[in-house]
Amino acid sequence: MAAVAAFLLALSTAACTSPPKPPEPAAPAPDVHIAAVGDMNPADNIDPDSPSGRNGAAITKLVENNGIDAFLGLGDFQYSTGYCDDYVNYWARLWGGTMPRLFWVSGPNHDWEPGRNEDLEKFMNGQCPGAPEKAAINQERRFFSSGEPYSKDFGNWHFAFLSSALWRYDKAQAAATTAWLDRDLGAARAAGKHLAVAYHEPYFTSDTEEHTRAAAQKPWIDVMWKHRVRLTLSGSQHNYERSCPVNNADKCVADGMTAFQVSTGGVDLRPFTSSPRYIEKRFSDTHGFLRLTLHGDGSFDWNFVPTTGSSTDSGTRSAP
């Protein structure tokens, strides 16, 4: 009888016990909101109504209102040569409000030339007299040199930041950075991140009278294609361009990189002198900046915001 009673008690207990709850579904990765532009402030300019002043004010407002998670400064911050006094007396007056969200790359010559001007790294670390505020990446990390690569996750996206000036000034370090990029992107891809790269001198670009494509950077492009980078951001050309999703052989392919070249921050604009087939949209008559909304599934929306002029560009790339 005791055994029967124990059996009946076990049945009763099992009937009253709730089945285990299924695991909660993982929360979707949040959207990431970014503004990006390069080639920002002409020499000696402090005019708030200039193209540079309008862009600086518009992006500063987004920073203050938490409208963006990051501002990507794509190089050539201050013309014609960036020394501490120039960053403090000119760039900071129009663009200083972007510092709390600023992630930066350096361009050759205007930003950084070893032995000539190396103050951008000091300015970004709050070491220039009269400008103690640090850029966002320096607040997070530390002082680092203009040529040192770094990476940062934004939501489900992984960004690598590179100095294209290395290909001019230190080819051995450029090659070491290629190996670093391979490891960095490989690890991020293995972790399920969607990939992006920011650097100054573009590879996917139309020619101008001043510049052609930065062909020396092909090893970086090969690594980006190897790991299926989704988008790249660059400056330098003094105009705006967007490519098709393109591979390392200049072919439009479904899983290629969408290359944005956004050098419309405030300096004089340049016309195009060639027409690559992989460029889908371009203009050289409007200053402004690019806004991106990056979704957790790898899709993204873009919108070029004109601040002086009327050309624009917007669209969506679907998830892979």
Residue pairs with C-beta under 8 A, 6 or more apart in sequence:
28 296
29 155
29 156
29 295
29 296
30 155
30 296
31 155
31 293
31 294
31 295
31 296
32 69
32 70
32 154
32 155
32 157
32 292
32 293
32 294
33 67
33 68
33 69
33 291
33 292
33 293
33 294
34 68
34 69
34 70
34 71
34 72
34 154
34 291
34 292
34 293
34 294
35 59
35 62
35 68
35 70
35 71
35 72
35 289
35 290
35 291
35 292
36 71
36 72
36 73
36 74
36 198
36 233
36 260
36 262
36 289
36 290
36 292
37 55
37 59
37 73
37 74
37 235
37 262
37 263
37 264
37 265
37 288
37 289
37 290
38 73
38 74
38 75
38 76
38 107
38 200
38 234
38 235
38 236
38 262
38 263
38 265
39 74
39 75
39 76
39 235
39 236
39 238
39 263
39 264
39 265
39 266
39 267
40 52
40 55
40 56
40 73
40 76
40 77
40 78
40 91
40 95
40 265
40 266
40 267
41 52
41 56
41 77
41 78
41 79
41 90
41 91
41 94
41 95
41 265
41 266
41 267
42 50
42 52
42 79
42 266
42 267
42 268
43 78
43 79
43 80
43 86
43 90
44 90
45 52
45 53
45 90
45 94
45 266
46 53
46 89
46 90
46 93
46 94
47 53
48 54
48 57
48 94
50 94
50 266
51 265
51 266
51 287
51 307
51 308
52 94
52 95
52 265
52 266
52 267
52 287
53 94
53 266
54 287
54 307
54 308
55 95
55 264
55 265
55 266
55 287
55 288
55 289
55 307
56 94
56 95
56 97
56 98
56 266
57 94
57 97
58 289
58 305
58 307
59 68
59 71
59 95
59 97
59 98
59 289
60 95
60 96
60 97
60 98
61 67
62 68
62 71
63 71
63 97
63 98
63 100
63 101
64 97
68 101
68 291
69 101
69 154
69 155
70 101
70 102
70 103
70 136
70 154
71 98
71 101
71 102
71 103
72 103
72 104
72 105
72 159
72 198
72 233
73 98
73 102
73 103
73 104
73 105
74 105
74 198
74 199
74 200
74 233
74 234
74 235
74 262
74 263
75 104
75 105
75 106
75 107
75 110
75 111
75 164
75 199
75 200
75 201
75 235
75 236
76 107
76 110
76 111
76 200
76 235
76 236
76 263
76 265
76 267
77 87
77 91
77 95
77 104
77 110
77 111
77 120
78 86
78 87
78 90
78 91
78 110
78 111
79 110
79 267
80 110
81 109
81 110
81 116
81 117
82 91
82 110
82 111
82 112
82 117
82 119
82 120
82 123
83 117
83 119
84 119
84 122
84 123
84 128
84 129
84 131
85 128
87 119
87 120
87 123
87 128
87 131
88 123
88 128
88 129
88 130
88 131
92 131
96 131
96 133
99 133
99 134
99 135
99 136
100 133
100 136
100 139
101 136
102 124
102 135
102 136
102 137
103 135
103 136
103 137
103 152
103 159
103 161
103 198
104 120
104 124
104 135
104 137
104 161
105 161
105 162
105 163
105 164
105 198
105 199
105 200
106 112
106 120
106 121
106 146
106 147
106 163
106 165
106 200
107 163
107 164
107 165
107 200
107 201
107 235
107 236
108 164
108 165
108 168
108 169
108 200
108 201
109 165
111 117
111 120
111 146
111 165
111 200
112 118
112 120
112 121
112 146
112 147
112 163
112 165
113 165
113 169
114 169
114 170
118 146
119 128
120 146
121 143
121 144
121 145
121 146
122 128
123 131
124 134
124 135
124 137
124 138
125 134
125 135
125 138
125 142
125 143
126 132
126 133
126 134
126 138
127 143
137 150
137 152
137 161
138 144
140 152
141 150
144 150
146 163
146 165
147 163
147 165
147 166
147 169
147 170
147 173
148 163
149 160
149 161
149 162
149 163
149 177
149 180
149 181
149 184
150 160
150 161
151 158
151 159
151 160
151 161
151 184
151 188
152 158
152 159
152 161
153 159
153 188
153 193
154 294
155 294
155 296
156 192
156 193
156 194
156 294
156 296
156 297
156 298
157 193
157 194
157 195
157 196
157 294
158 185
158 188
158 191
158 193
158 194
158 195
158 196
159 196
159 197
159 198
160 181
160 184
160 185
160 195
160 196
160 197
160 198
161 197
161 198
161 199
162 177
162 181
162 197
162 198
162 199
162 220
163 177
163 199
163 200
164 199
164 200
164 201
164 214
164 217
164 234
165 200
166 173
166 174
166 177
167 174
167 201
167 214
167 216
167 217
174 216
174 219
175 219
177 220
178 219
178 220
178 223
181 197
181 220
181 223
181 224
182 223
182 226
182 227
185 195
185 223
185 224
185 226
185 227
185 229
186 227
188 195
189 195
189 227
189 228
194 230
194 294
194 298
194 320
195 224
195 227
195 228
195 229
195 230
196 229
196 230
196 231
196 232
196 233
196 294
197 220
197 224
197 229
197 231
197 232
197 233
198 232
198 233
198 234
199 217
199 220
199 232
199 233
199 234
200 234
200 235
200 236
201 211
201 214
201 217
201 234
201 235
201 236
202 213
202 214
202 234
202 235
202 236
202 237
202 241
202 259
202 261
203 213
203 214
203 215
203 217
203 218
203 220
203 221
203 232
203 234
203 259
204 213
204 232
204 241
204 243
204 246
204 250
204 257
204 259
204 261
204 276
204 278
204 279
205 211
205 212
205 213
205 234
205 236
205 237
205 241
205 259
205 261
205 276
205 279
206 237
206 239
206 241
206 272
206 273
206 274
206 275
206 276
206 279
206 282
207 213
207 272
207 273
207 274
208 237
208 238
208 239
208 270
208 271
208 272
208 273
209 270
209 271
209 273
210 237
210 238
210 270
211 236
211 237
212 274
214 236
218 248
221 248
222 248
224 232
224 248
224 257
225 247
225 248
225 256
225 257
228 255
228 320
229 257
230 257
230 258
230 298
230 300
230 317
230 320
231 257
231 258
231 259
231 260
231 292
231 300
231 317
232 257
232 258
232 259
232 260
233 260
233 262
233 290
234 259
234 260
234 261
234 262
234 263
235 261
235 262
235 263
235 265
236 261
236 263
237 261
237 263
237 270
238 263
238 264
238 267
238 268
238 269
238 270
238 284
239 261
239 263
239 264
239 269
239 270
239 271
239 272
239 282
239 283
239 284
240 261
240 262
240 263
240 264
240 281
240 282
240 283
240 284
240 286
240 288
240 290
240 304
240 311
240 313
241 259
241 260
241 261
241 279
241 281
241 282
242 258
242 259
242 260
242 261
242 279
242 280
242 281
242 282
242 302
242 313
243 257
243 258
243 259
243 260
243 278
243 279
243 280
244 252
244 256
244 258
244 278
244 279
244 280
245 252
245 253
245 254
245 255
245 256
245 257
245 258
245 317
246 252
246 253
246 256
246 257
246 258
246 259
246 278
247 253
247 255
247 256
247 257
250 276
250 277
250 278
251 278
252 277
252 278
255 320
258 317
260 290
260 302
262 289
262 290
262 304
264 286
264 287
264 288
264 289
265 287
265 289
266 287
269 284
269 285
269 286
269 287
270 284
271 284
272 282
272 284
281 313
283 311
283 313
285 309
285 311
286 304
286 306
286 308
286 309
286 310
286 311
286 312
287 306
287 307
287 308
287 309
288 304
288 305
288 306
288 307
288 308
288 309
288 312
289 304
289 305
289 307
290 302
290 303
290 304
290 305
291 302
291 303
291 304
291 305
292 300
292 301
292 302
293 300
293 301
293 302
294 300
295 301
295 319
297 319
298 319
298 320
299 316
299 317
299 318
299 319
300 316
300 317
301 314
301 315
301 316
302 313
302 314
302 315
302 316
302 317
303 312
303 313
303 314
304 311
304 312
304 313
304 314
305 312
306 312
